[in-house]
Amino acid sequence: MMRNSGAAVLFLMAIALAATSVVPAQSRINVLLVTGQSNRYHNWEVSSPIVKRLLEDSGRFAVTVATTPPKGTAPNQDMTNFAPKFADYQAVVLDYEGFEFAPPVKQAFVDYVKNGG
């Protein structure tokens, strides 16, 4: 229990430190926030705007949000048109728990990570 609370304190300290520093727009880190689906215990519609705001308010990140098709009926489960360009970003944040990405998108993400993303 102490270990988890210590990690939480370190995380909050890192967020506070990042929020106090202002970085010029041209040197901000481009981040892709992938969201759009979640299970019943995780509400992406609430969490993603918070994640985006925390990152942007730090002054260190420029955030682009990529939203998948929603869960639901069969036509909405078609992930073939969801194809973010991971390589355009310095970091990717996943606030996502839903249908698998289409095979080419999964491979693009694997390649992104293998190449240092």
N, C-alpha and C positions, 0 to 999 in steps of 0.2 A: 504494500500500500504506500509506503513512504517513497518507494522508487518511482511510482507513477506520479505522485504529487510533486516530486522534485523535477521530473521531466516537464510537467505542466507549468511549473514556475519558470523554468528555463525558457520554455516556448513563449510564455507571456512576456518575459524580459526581452527576448529577441524581437518580438513584435513591437514592444514599446521603444526599443532602441532604433529600430528601422523607421518608426513613425516620427521620430524626432529629427531625423536627418533629411534634408531636402537635396535632391539630386536633379541637375538640369535635365530637361526633357530629352535632349539628344543622347544622353548616356543611360537612359532608363532601359531596363531589361524587358524585352518583348515576351509576354507570357500568353499562352493559349489556355483558357479555362474551358475544359470539356465538361458539359453537363447536359441535362435533359431527361434523365430517367433515374429512378431510385426505387428502393423497396419501401415497404410501409413504415419502416423505422427511420428512414432518412429522407427528409423533404428537400430536394434540390432547389425547389422554387424559393425556399427560405434561405438555405445555406449558400447558394451560389452568389447572390447579390452581396452577402456579407463577406465572403471570400474575396470577391472582386474589389469591394470597398476597402478592405484591410490592405490588400496589396497596393492599390492605387494611392490610398491615403499615406502610405509610407513614403511616397515620392520616388521610389526605386523601380517601380514596375509600370509598364503600359500593358493593360490587359484587354485581350480580345476574347469574347465568349463565343464558343461553338456549341450550339444546342442541337442535340439529336432529335429525330422524330420521337413523339411521345409513345409510351407503352399504350397498348389498347388492342384494337381489332387488327386482323391480319394485314391490311394495307399499311397501317402505321408501324408495323414491325419490320417493314422493309428498310434496312439500313444501307442499301446499295447507293443511295444518293448522298449519304453522309460521308464526306471525304475531306476532312481538314488537311491543310498542308503543314504538317508538323515541322518540316524543315525550315519554315519561315519564322520560327520562334526559338528563342534561347532556352525557354522552359515551358513545360506542359504541366498543368495542374488538373488532375482528374477529380471532379466532384460528381461522380457517376457510378451507378450500379444498375445496369440494365442489360439489354440485349447485346450480344456480341457484335463487334464491328464486322463489316464485310471483310473477307480474307485479304483483299489488297490494302485495306486501311490498317488491319492488324499488322501486316507485313511492313507497311510504311512506318508504323509506330515502333516496331521492333528495330528497324533500320535506323530510325531517329535516335533511339537509345544506344544502339551499338556504336553510332558515330558521335557519341558524346552529348546528346541532348538530354 
